[in-house]
Amino acid sequence: MHIITVQESFLEVISEVESGKIDQEPIWVARRDTKHEESSELYSIVVSIKHGHLALTMGESSPHHIEMVRNNSYKFTMTIEDTNGRHVYSLFFPKSKLHLGLRSSKISTCAISPNGSRLLVGTDSGSILQYDTATEKLLGKIDDAHLADVAHLTVLPSSQVMMSVGTDLQTKLWPLGPTPVSSPARVFAEQKDQISDLAIIDRGRNFLTASREGSVLLWECSTGQVVSTFRRIDNFNDPVTCMALAEGEPVSAENTVGGDLLFGCSNKLLYVGYKSGIVQQYSVAGHYQTGIRFQRPSEVSLLLVESAYLLAGYSDGLLRIYDISGSSQKTGTKQGQDTAASYWDLQLNPNFPIECATVHKRENSETGLLLVVSNGPELLLRVDFDGTNFQTSQLIGLSEMFRIVSMGSNGDKTFVATENEIVQY
């Protein structure tokens, strides 16, 4: 596949030309093939006004014929004709950018509150910053929230409490008020290796943490107790890389493990991704490994659930969408057997893992999905899935050699964090 990068100031150049500040200005566009990452083609587009309208014309230094058309303020269509034919690329620029101006640290993760009012940013120095999304102003900072990188942040459904996970192997609960507080309400520390994922159940009385030492822990928030531990039966030490929650049939009271320490867990299913390439399903309330299992020969790097679909990203750049509509706590499959299920594959850049993603149902569609997916340096994609086929567009306009560290969404807004900026598409 091709990766397109465009001069970061492209939209600013267009604005200056349209306002009359400058007559014309060349901008660069680069294209490289994932089969040959070491080399790229450099093109020139001249931005000017012709006959009263914006004109984007090919510069003299371009190796092949290139055309670019503006569809709206943030979407462009680019066409390149080379010896292999005609290639059409849909390109989306961010609608807004937030430059944090961090001098001694980098962004390591971010989260947005469910009510959309707060943006939380974790850094590789262990700090957590809180921003007002309406004004983009910094409301405060928690210094040394963790002893090392803040690896995960999430806000509970009430938008009044947040949780953070650090590479110091601690998970912390924080009140989320007008300004940050310096001390957590509770600290959860039980796992002995890197905490690879965090998942909130229902309103947050229970939550799950996953670890590279092979375990997933189910916690009760108010007591700080571990209710259950989940490990894959045929390999207790298979490192857990990611997880996702889904809904199934409720577990009866007599088969529930955890009693009074479970809240909103009775119908929850847990999909856990492993370094071995296995995705295993568990019953949360029943505390058992079900017969649902999927496997590929590459490490699972990402799991998301939306409607009847399980989205799995892998270390070899494959995005697989499983139909899990019939995969609800099946017990007829023997342990160790893979489950038969319909799936659809999209091979992206095979040199890098699928790292981050968001997913929503497409409007007016029973089977369609809209995804934003990151897949290595300088590759951020919008993926439209109609239930059978994929269509990809590239999200561009970020700084050169960007690397996505986190994503979040609120309504139809998608927030993407690199190591030094946060943008909204």
N, C-alpha and C positions, 0 to 999 in steps of 0.2 A: 504494500500500500504506500501511498504518497503522504508525506507530512509537509504541510504548508506553514510557513512563518512569514509574518508581515511586519514591517517597521512599526514599532510600538506607538509612535506618534502619528500614525496614519490619519486618524480621525481629527487630530488637532491641525494637521496640514490642510485637510479639506475645509475645516472651519475658517482657517486664515485665508485660504484662496477665495472662498465664498463671501467673506466679509470685505474683501478687497485689500487686505493688508499686504498680500503678495500676489503677483500675477500668476506664477506657476511654480511648482516644486516637484522634483522627482522623489519617489519613495521606492524602497527596495522590497522585493518579494523573493523568498527562497523556497525551493522545492527539493526534497530529497526522498529517496526510495528506502524503505525499511530493509531492503536486501543489501543496500550499499550505504550504510549510515555515515561512513567516513567522508562522503562527497555529496555536494549539493549543487543545484543550478541556481544562479542568481539572476533575477529579472529586474527590470526597471519600469515603473509606471509613472507617467507624468500627470500630475493633477493640475487642471487649469479650468477656465471658463470659456466655453465656445457657444456663440449664439445665445448667450444668456443662461446657459445650463452647465452643470458640472460635467467635465470631460475627463475620462481616465484613459489615457492613450499609451501605447507601447513605447518604451524608451529604446534608444539605439543599441544599448548593450545587452538586450534580451537574447538568449540563445535560441528560443523558439517563439512562434507567434503567440501572443498572450492578449486576452481581452478581459476587462473587468467592468461590471455593471453594478450600480447601486440599486438595491431593491427597496430598502428603507434606510432609516438613519443608522441601523446597526447590522444590517444584513447585506452582503454583497455576493454576487456570483462571478466566479473567475473561470475562464476557459483557456486551456493551453493545448495547442496542436503541435505534436511532435511526430517522430517517425513511427510511433506505435498507434497513432490515431488522435482522436479528440477527447480530452479529459475535462470534465466539468466539476467544479468544486463550489459547494455552498459554504460561505464563511460568515460567522457571527462574531461581532465585537461586543465587549461588555458595555452595559448601560451605565455603570458607575464604578469608580475605583476608590479604595481607601488605602492610602499609603500611611503606615503606622510610624515610620521614621525610627524604627528600632535600631540602635547603634551597636549595642553590645550583645544582642541576641537575635534569634530568628523565630518566625512563627513555626510552631510544631503541630498545632491543631486549632480548630475553632468550632463554635456551635452557636445557633441562634435559638432564642426562646420560642416556645410554641405561639405566644401572643405577638411575636415579631418585634418586640420593643427593645430587646437586648441582644447585643453581639458579644460573645465571649471569645477571647483569644488566649491560647496557651503558648508559651515560649520554650525554647530549648534550655533556658536558664532556670526554669521552674516557676516562672511568674504567670499569673492570670490577669488579663486586662478586661475591663468591662466597658462597652461602648453603648451609647444611645443610638439606635438605628435611624431615628428621625433626624437628629442633628449631626450625627457622626462624631460627637464629642466624647472624649474619654471621661468616664464617670469615676474611675478609680482603678487601683492596681493592688493585687495581692502579691507582695514580694515573697519569694521562697515558699510558695504554696506547696511545692514539692522539691526534693533535694536534687532532682535532675529534670530531664525533659518532661513536660506535660504531654502525655501520649494520647489521652482521650478526654473530651469534655461532652457532657450532655445536660440538658435542662429537663426537669421533670414536667409532666403535663400541666401542673398548676402555674408554671412560670415563676415560682417563688423559691425554688430550690434547684441547685445544680450539683452535679457530681463530676469529680475529676479523677483521672488515673495518671500516675506518674511512672517513670522508669525506675523509681525507687521502690516499686512493688507495693505501693499503697493506693487505696481508693478512698477518696474523701468526700464528705457531704457538706455543702455550704449553703447558708441562706442567701437568697438573691434579692437584695433590697435596692433602695435608691443609690446606695454606695456600697462597695465591697467591705466585708468584715475580714479581719486579719487571721481569725482562728476558725477551723472547721467545726461543725456541730458534731461530727463523728468521723473516726478513722477506722477503716477496715483493712486489716493486714493479716493474711493467712497464706497466700500463695508464695512459692519459693523461686519462681522464675518469672520472666517478663510477662506482664499482663497484656494479652494481645487484643482483647475486645471487651466491650461493656454493653449490656442490654438491660433496658428498663422494662419491667412487667407492669401492665395496667397503669395505676396511678403512682407507682414507685415504692410501695411498701416492700415489695420484693424486687431484687435485681440479680443479674448474673455477671460474673467475671470469668474470662477464659485465660488460660495460661499456657505458655510454651512447654511447661513440664507435663502437659497431657490432661489437665483437669479443667472442668467448668464447675464453679461454685455457685450455688443458689443461696442468697443472703436474705435475712429479714432485717429491714432497715432500722427499726426503733431499738431492737435489742443488740444489733450487731452480730447476731449468731449466724453461723453457716447451717442452713437447713438440710441441704443435700449436696453430694459431690457426684459428678458425672464423669466417667472415664469409659473409653471404648473397650469393650470386653476382650477383644482379641489382641489389643496392644495398649496397655495402660499408659505407656509413656509416649505415645504418638503425639507430637506437639500440636496444640490447638492454635490455629491461625486466625479464625474468624467464626462468627455465629450469627444466626438470625432466628427470630421468633415467628411462628405462624399459629393459626387457630385450627383446632380439630374438635372431636367429640369430647364432652366433659368426662372426667374421670369420676367414678362413683365415690362417695364418701368413704366406704369401707376399703377402697383400694388406694386412697390418698396417703402419701407419706409426707409428714410435716405438720399435720393437724392445724392447730391454731396459729402457726407461723406462716401460713400460706394465704395470700390475698390476691384474688383475680388470676389464679394459676390453673384452675381446674381444666380449662380447655386449651391450655397452651402446649404447643409442640415446639421443640428446639432443634434446629438444624445446625450441626457443628462441622466446620471445615478443618481438615488436618493437613499436616505437611506431607503425608503419604499420598494425598490426592483423594482421600475418602471424604464424602459428606455423609454423616450419620444423623438419623433422626432419633430424638428422645421424647418421652412424655415427662413434662416438668412435674406435675402433681403426682403422677404415678411413680416417678423416680425409676424408670426403666428404659432400656435401649429397645427401640422398636425394630421391626424387620425392614424398615425403609433405609436403603443405603445406595449411594451413587459413587462411582469411582472413575477417575482418569489417572494417567501416569504422571501428572504434574501437580505440584503443590497448590492447594486451594488458597487464593489470596483475598477473596471477597465473597460474601454472601449477603443477599437482600431478598426479602419476600414482598411481593405485591400481588394482591388478589390471588389468583390460582397459579401464580408463577414463582419459582425459585430461581433467582439469578445467581450464577456462580462465575466468578472470575478466577483465572488460573495464572500461574507464574510464567507460562509460555504465551501469554497474550490472548488466550482464547476466552471469549465470553459465551457461556452456555445458558440458555433459558429452558428450565425444566417445567413441564406441566405437572403440578402436584395436586390437581383437583381430585385425583383418586388415591392420593397417598396419605391417608389419615390413619395413623397408628395401625398399619397392617401388621398382622401377626402370622400370616400364612407363609411369609418368606423366611427361610432358615437364616440364622445368623451367619455372616460371612458371604452371603449371596448378594449380588447387586440387584437392585429393583428395576424392573422394566418400566420405562416411562418415556413419553414423547418429549423430545427436546429439539432445540434449534441452536445452531452454532454460528458465531461470527468471529472469524480469525482477525485479530488486530495485529499490532506490532509484536512479532514473536520474540523479540529481543528483551522485552520488559514485561513485568507482571501487570495485570489489571489491579490498580492500586486503590482508587476511590471511585464511588459512583453514587448517584441519586436516581430514584425511579418514581414515576407517577403514572397513573392510568391516563390514556389519551381521552380527551373529551369526546363524548358521543360515540364511544367504541367499547364493546364488551370484551374484546381481546387485545386491544392495542396498548402499548407502553411507550413512554417517552423517557429516555435515559440520558444522563450526562456521565461520561466515563473518562477517567484518566488512565493513561497507558504509557508511562515513561516520560522522559524529558520532552517538553514542547509538544506533547500530543494530548489534546483535550477534545473529546468528541461528543456531539449530540447524536444519539442513536434513536431512530424511530422504528418501532417494531409493530407491525400490523396484525400479528397473530401467526404470520407465516414468513414474512420477508423483512429484511433489515434495510434501512436507508441511513447513511451517515453524513453528517456535516461537521466541520471543524470550528471550534470556538477558539478565537485568536485574540490578539491585542494585548497579550501579557508581555512581561519583560523577557528579554532574550534568555534562553536556556532555563526557562522556568521549570520548576518541579512542583506538582500539586501535593500538598500535605494533608488537606482536609476538604470536605464538602458538606454543605448543609442546604436545606430548602425550607421555604415558608410560603405556602400557597403556590403561586406560579413563579416565584422568585428562587433562583438557584445562586447560592453563595459559594465561591471557590477561593480557597486560600493557597497561595504559594508561600515560600519562605519569607517574603518581604512585602506582600500586598494581599488585599482581599478585594475581589471583584464580584459584581452581581450581573448575571445574565438574565 
